[in-house]
């Protein structure tokens, strides 16, 4: 018997804010209070790392998803319609989208929440992805950052 994919079941976890700026507005603190401050050195490191990774971004995005699905197989439930075999066209295409989103975040390093707000809303409210899955993806990203450093 096949399990029902999680994205089709009722949400059992608290719904995350669509974006950090929306959360701060709802609390009356303004968007500036919700922004993360990076030092000049941290910005330089991020931009330098992305500069090295960008030419290989599509392959890295695909590898990130492959590692995610291997290390955290429960994340596969959000992709019941995908061919999740390593190197599949669907996996490569979605990996490219993931990498493009990271690139957008780096380009908008001073307003990451604004740059990714639409993507955040899609994953939180329409696809209903459990936020813990993004923690899993960040763990995989840490491994890839070391690999491509």
N, C-alpha and C positions, 0 to 999 in steps of 0.2 A: 504494500500500500504506500502510495506517495504522500509525503507530508505536504500540507498546505504551506506555500511560501509565506514568510513572515510579513511581507509587505501587503498581503491580502487579508491579514487578520486584524482585528481591532487593536489599536495602540494601547499597550499596557504600561508604558512608561510616560513620565511627564513630557509634554510636548515642548521642545526647545523653542526659544525665541527665533523669529525668522532671521534676525540679524542682531548683532550687538547694538547697533545704533537704535533699532526699534525697541530693544529692551531698555536702553538708557532713557529713551523718550518716555516710555511707559512709567518709569520711575521718576521722571521729572529732573533727571540729572544732566541731560544734554549729551550729545554724541561724543563730545570731547572727553567726558569722564570715562567713557568705555574704551578709549583707544589705548593701545599698548605702546609704551615708549621704548624705542630702541636707541641705543647709543650709536654714535657715528661709526664706531668700530664694528658693532653688530650689523649695521646696514651694509658696511663694506664687505663683511664676510658673506652675508646672504647674497649680495649681488655678484660677488666673485664666484661663489659656489654655483649659482644659477648660470652664470656665464660659461662655466665649464660643462654644466649638465645640459643646457639648452640644445646644443647640436644633436644630442642623443635623447632628447626628451620623449619622443614617441616610444622608443625601445625601453626607456626607463619606466615610463607609465605602464607599459604592458608587463614588464617584469614585476613592478610593484603589485599589480593585480594578481599575477600568477603566484607570487609569494604570499599575498593576503589569503587567497583561496586555499593554499597549501597549509599555511600555519593556522588559519582560523576558518576551517571548512564551513562553519555555520554561516559565514557571510555569503556563501553561494546561494542561499535561499532567496536573495534579492535579484538573482539573475537566472530564473528558471528557463527563460527563452534563449539564453546564450549557449554557444558551444564554448565550454570553459577549458578545453584542452590547450596546453601551452602552444602559443603561436597562432591560435585561431584568428580568423579575420575579425570576429566580433570582439575578442579580447584585445587585439591590437587597436581597434577603433576606439574602444572605451578607454584604453590606456592613454591614447592620444588626447582624449577629452580631459582626463585627469591631469595629464602633464600641462595641457593648455591652461587649466584652471590655476595650477601652481604658478605658471608663467604670468598669468593675470595678477595674481596676488603679489608676486615679486615686483611687477611693473607699478603696482599701486601700493607700495610698501607703507606709505603714510595713511592709507585708507583701505586696508585689506577687507574689513567688514563690509564696506560699501561696494568694493569690487566683486565680492562673492555673495552679496545679499540675495540675488535672484537664485543662485545655485543653492544657497542655504534653504531658502523657502521651498524650492523644488524637492530637496531631499527630506526636509522635515515634515512638510504638510501634504505633499502629493504622493511621494514615494514612501513616506513614513519610515525612513531608515532610523533604526535605533542609534542614538549618538555614540554608543560604545564602539560601533564599527569604525568610526573615524579615529578613535584612539588606536584601534588595531592597525589602521592604515598608517597612522603616524609612527607606530613602532616599526613597521615595515620600511617606511621612509627613512628612519634613522639608520637602519642597516644599509640601505642603498646609498645614503649620503656618505657613509664610511667607505663603501665600495668604490664610489665614483670620485672621491676626494682627490 
